[in-house]
């Protein structure tokens, strides 16, 4: 009963795994590792095992659904473009014309 997961990659195309595209695969892996560490820390601290499971499974479900939604909404490069657009200023304010006058030289 071995399962084979295929990672589809064409020439010049992004990696896709179960519908998750490009960098979102790394986000998904990182979040799952963080949840594993969170469970271990809570278990070592003496929190009830069922409470740990409920907390980790609930936040894991939220993270997976959120990452799938981001992957489908923004695609391969859309999230980076959105973050770049948010860092642009709304307008530029100049107090003098010296910058533009010296451009012709």
C-alpha positions in Angstrom: 0.0 0.0 0.0 2.6 2.6 -1.0 1.4 5.9 -2.2 3.1 7.7 -5.0 2.8 11.5 -5.1 3.6 13.1 -8.4 5.1 16.6 -8.7 4.2 17.9 -12.1 6.8 20.2 -13.6 6.9 21.2 -17.3 9.6 23.1 -18.9 9.4 26.7 -17.7 6.5 26.1 -15.4 6.2 26.2 -11.6 6.1 23.2 -9.4 2.6 22.1 -8.6 1.7 19.6 -5.8 -1.9 18.7 -5.2 -3.0 22.1 -6.5 -0.6 24.2 -4.5 1.8 26.2 -6.7 5.4 27.4 -6.4 6.4 29.1 -3.2 3.2 28.0 -1.4 4.6 24.5 -1.1 7.4 25.9 1.1 4.9 27.9 3.1 2.9 24.7 3.6 5.9 22.7 4.7 7.1 25.4 7.1 3.7 25.7 8.7 3.5 21.9 9.2 6.9 21.8 10.8 5.9 24.7 13.1 2.8 22.9 14.1 4.9 19.8 14.9 7.2 21.9 17.1 4.2 23.5 18.8 2.7 20.2 19.6 6.1 19.0 21.1 6.5 22.1 23.2 2.9 21.9 24.5 3.3 18.2 25.3 6.6 18.7 27.1 5.1 21.6 29.1 2.4 19.2 30.4 -0.6 20.4 28.6 -3.3 17.8 28.2 -2.7 15.6 25.1 -6.3 16.1 23.8 -6.0 19.9 24.2 -2.8 19.8 22.2 -4.3 17.8 19.5 -7.4 20.0 19.2 -5.2 23.2 19.1 -2.7 21.8 16.6 -5.4 20.2 14.3 -7.5 23.3 14.4 -4.7 25.7 13.6 -3.3 23.2 11.0 -6.6 23.1 9.2 -6.8 26.8 9.2 -3.3 27.2 7.8 -3.7 24.6 5.1 -7.0 26.1 3.9 -5.5 29.6 4.0 -2.4 28.5 2.0 -4.6 26.7 -0.6 -6.8 29.9 -0.9 -3.7 32.1 -1.4 -2.3 29.7 -4.0 -5.5 29.7 -6.0 -6.2 33.4 -5.6 -2.8 34.9 -6.4 -1.1 32.1 -8.3 2.6 31.7 -8.8 3.8 35.3 -8.5 0.7 37.2 -7.5 1.4 37.3 -3.8 4.9 38.8 -4.3 3.3 41.4 -6.7 0.7 42.3 -4.2 3.3 42.8 -1.5 5.4 44.9 -3.8 2.4 47.0 -4.8 1.6 47.6 -1.1 5.2 49.0 -0.5 4.9 51.6 -3.2 4.1 55.2 -2.0 0.7 56.6 -3.0 2.3 59.8 -4.2 5.6 61.6 -4.3 6.0 65.1 -2.9 8.7 67.5 -4.2 9.3 70.9 -2.7 11.4 72.2 -5.6 12.0 71.6 -9.3 15.8 71.2 -8.9 15.7 67.5 -9.4 13.9 67.8 -12.8 16.0 70.8 -14.0 19.3 69.0 -13.5 18.1 65.8 -15.3 18.8 67.3 -18.8 22.5 67.9 -18.1 
